[in-house]
Amino acid sequence: MAQMTMIQAITDAMRVEMKRDDSVLLFGEDVGKNGGVFRATEGLQAEFGEERVFDTPLAESGIGGLAIGLGLTGFRPIMEIQFFGFVFEVFDSVAAQMARMRYRSGGKYHSPVTIRSPFGGGVKTPELHADSLEGLMAQTPGVKVVIPATPYDAKGLLISAIRDNDPVVFLEHMKLYRSFRGEVPEEEYAIELGKADVKREGKDISIITYGAMVHSSLKAAEELAKEGIEAEVIDLRTISPLDIEAIIASVEKTNRAIVVQEAQKQAGIAANVVAEINDRAILSLEAPVLRVTAPDTVFPFASAEDVWLPGYKEIVETAMKVINF
């Protein structure tokens, strides 16, 4: 096992797959010699050449169109959107073309495209760079949406995404890129998409979350433990499709739940998880399922970011409301 940051694990996953499969191509804005804004692709052009790792014009719509064509002709494109706030420029390619390719062609054609992009708050980026827009993608049938929280998960999930025959949106939280290290196998391994992971066992309340909020939830669980409350932390990892079985199994064990997301409250992943719990396990609940989210406003400028983003204290407070209901 090697100690890797998340960005190193992501780079390693792409290196593994490019070595294994000559049909894997990597492209986007500044991903070549510069290695991308966060250096996620650093060294890959030197290793695999300019025909397999190359820069594109500053046009997300063009990147998406190129990925569609390459996917139809036998390649496995990894396209990078420099920041996920720019997804609107390529939304038609993803939601109206890639997502429908298998259905539209009666299974004759596929879009084996991996759409990598950084997102997320806590690092004081300019406007449009930090927005959590995963809810838009999760509403799009035909697209899988993956958000890792650890280096180990990032490598295994990205390898699976690249190997998948349908489009996968792979979102990388900027705050997690270099904030800690974790053990990551140096050889190839794959983590099945659509499977959640229990990051902390507990019996009193389920905290269901994903992305950077996994770490806030784990910190909250530590604080709750000081009060004698053992919280179970479920990392969804894939938010579309959801691992309903894992969610329900946890809720049936603890009988209480909160759902945590960084994104705004309205129409988010958390709302969908709450609905699924109510549909399938309402008789197991001893209290309403509550949410911890950001406010329903535009993502603020950097000076107000710390106030706007949900944190572990809000998670603790919400969990206590459910415990004391």
N, C-alpha and C positions, 0 to 999 in steps of 0.2 A: 504493500500500500504506500502511496505517496501522499504527502500533505499538499493540498491544492486549494487555491481560492476558487470561487465560482467561475471567474473569467478564465482561469487556467483550465478548469474542467471542461468548459464549453469549447475552448480552443482544441483541447485534446480529443474531444468527441468528434469534431470535424476532421481532425488529422487522421484519426482511426478510420473513419468512413471513406475518406478520400484515398487512403492507402488500400483499403479493401475493395473499393468499387470505382473503377475508372469513369463511370457515368455520373459521379457526383461532381457538380460544378458549384462554385461559390462566387457570388457577385453582389455589388451594391456600391454605394457612394463611399469612396476612399478605403475600401476593404483590402486593396492590393498592397502596394509598397508601404503605405502608412499603417496598415493593420487595423483600420477602423478607428472611430473616435475613442473607443475604450481599449483598443488594441486586442480585441477579441479574435481577430484574424491575423495577428502578428506572426510573420514567418511562413505563412502558408503559401503565399505567392512564390517566395524563394524556393520552397520545397517542391511545389507541384506545377509551377510555371504559369505564365500569363494567360495561357489558353484555358486553364481551369480555375484560376482565381484572378478576377479582373474587376476594374473599376467601371462604373456606369456614369452617365450624365446625371445631374441633379434633377431627376424626374422619376418619382415613384411610380407613376402610371406606366412609364416605359420599362421599369424594372419588372413590374407585374406582367406586362405583356410578353416580355422576353421569357419569363419563367413559364408561362402557359405554353408557349411554343416549344420550348426545350422539353418540358414534361411530356408533350404529345409525341415527341420524336425520340424517346428512349432515354433521356437524361433524367437525373435526379437533382434538380436545382435547389441550392440553398440561397435564398434571396434575403438580403438584409435591408430592412427599413431603418434608417439611421436613428430615428426616435419614433415611438409608436403614435405620438400625436399627429404624425404626418400620414397616418393610414387612410385618411379620407381621400387622398390623392390616388390611392390604388384600391379603394374599396370595391369598385366595380369589378376589377380583375379577380379579386379574392372571392367576393360574395356572389357575383353573378356569372362568373366564368369557371374558376377552379372548383368551387363548391358544387357546381351542377354538372361537371364534366361526365362523371360516371353515369348519372341518371340520364342526362341528355343523349348520351351515345349508346344507351342500353348495355353498359358494361364494356363496350369496345375500347374506350379510351379512359385514361385516368390522369390525375394531376398530382404526381408524387413530389409536391413542392413543399419545402420547409421555409416558413416565413419567420425569420429571426428578427427580434427588435427589442431594444432596451426601453424601459418605462419606469415610472414610480417616483414618489416624492422622497424628501429627506436629504437631498443633495444640492438644493438651491439652484436648480436649472432655470433657464429662461422660459417664458410662456410657451405652451404647447409641447414641451419636451417631457413632462412628468405625468401627463394625464393617464389615468387608468381607464382604458377603453375596452377592456376585455369583455365587458357585457355585450357590446355590439357584436363581437365575434361569436360569443356563445349563443346568440340568437340566430346564427347562420347555420342551417342544416348542411351537412357535408363537410364541415370544417372542424377539426379537433383543436382544442385550445389547451396549451400546457404552460404551467407557471411553476418552475422549481423553486425550492427554498434553501437547498443545500448543494454543495459541490458534487456530492455523490449522486444525488438525484438529477442534477443538471446534466452530467455526462450520460448516465444511463437513459434518461428520457430523450435527450437530443439524438442519441444513436437510434432509438426507436422511431423518433419523428422522421429522421432522414430515410429510414427503411420503409416507412409507411407509404402505401400506394395512393393515399389521398392527402389533400393539403392539411398541414399542421401549422398553426400559429404558435410559435415558441417565444414566450415573453420572458425577458430577463430583467429583474428588478435592479436598477442601478445601484441602490444602496447596498445590495448584497454582493456586488462584483468583487470587492476586495476587503470587505469588512471583517472577514474571518476565514480560517482554513478548516478543511475537513479531510478525513481519509478517503482516498479515491483509488480504486484499483488502476494500475497502469495498463492492464490489458483491456480488451473490449468486453463490454457487458451491456445488456439492454434491460430497461425497466418497462414493463408493459404499460402502455397508455391506458388511461381510464381507471387506474387503480390508486386509491388513496393510501395513506400511510399513517399509522398511529405513532406520532412522535413522542407521546407521553401517555402512559397508562393511567387511568383514574376511574373512580367509582361514583363520584358525587355529581358531576356535571360534565357535559361534552362541550368543548370549545372547537368549533369547526371553522377552518380558515385556509388560507393559501398565501404564497408569496412571502413578502417581508413580514406580514402580520403573523406568520408562524412563529417568528422569533419574539415578537411582542406578546403573543399568546403564551409561549413557554415561560417568559418572564412573569407574566401574570399568574400562571399556574404555580410558580415558585412562591409568589406572595400569598396566594390562596392557601398553599400548604402550611404556611405559618399560622393560619387560622384553623387548621385541621380539616381543610377542604381539599380533597384530591380530585383535581380536574384532569380530564382526558383531552389531549390535544390531537385533533385529526387534521392532517395536512392533505387537502384534496389533490394536490399536484396537477391533476387534469380537471379543468372546470367544465369542459365539454368533450366527451360525455362525463357526467358525474358518476362517481362510484356510490350509487344509492345504497347498495348492500352494506357497505362499510359505515355509512352515515346512520342507517337505521339500526345496525347492530350496536353501535355506540350509544345511541339514544335509548334503546331498549335496556341497556345495561345501567345507564346513569339516571334515566328518567327526567333529565333536565338538559337544556342545551342553549348555547348562544352561538351566533354566527358572526364572524369578524371579517371585514374586508376594508381595504384602504380606499376603495372607490366610493363615490357618492351613494347615498342610500337608495334613491329611486331606481327601480328596475334593474337591480344588480344581481350578482351571483348569490349573495346572501338571501335575497328575497326568494329566489328559486329554491334554495336549500330549505328555507323555512316552509315553503309550500309543500315540498316533497315530504318533509317530516310530518306536517299536518295531515297530508293525504294518507300516509302509510303507517304512522305510529302515534297518532294523537291519543290513543287510549293508554299509551305508555308514559305520557307526560304528566308530571305533577305541577307544572307551571308553564306559562306561555314561553315560547321560544323568542328571545330578543336578539336584536342586532346591534353591532358596534360598527359604525361606518363614518365616513367623512360627511360633512354637510352637503345639502343639495345646492351647491353654488359652483361657479367656475373655479378651477384650481387657482389658488391665490398666487400673487407675486411672492418672491422669496422671503420678504420681511414678515409675512403672515403665515408662512408654511407650517411652522412648528405648532402654532395654535390650531390650525385647520386639520392637520393629520391626526387620526386616532392613535392612541398609544396604550401602553399596558395598564395605566391607571384607569382609563375608561373601561377596559376589559374587566378589571377587577371589580369596579363599581357595578357594572352590568351583571356580572356573574353573581354578585351578592344579592342583587335585586331578585334574581331567579331563585337563588337558594332560600331567600327569606320570604318568598311569595306566600 
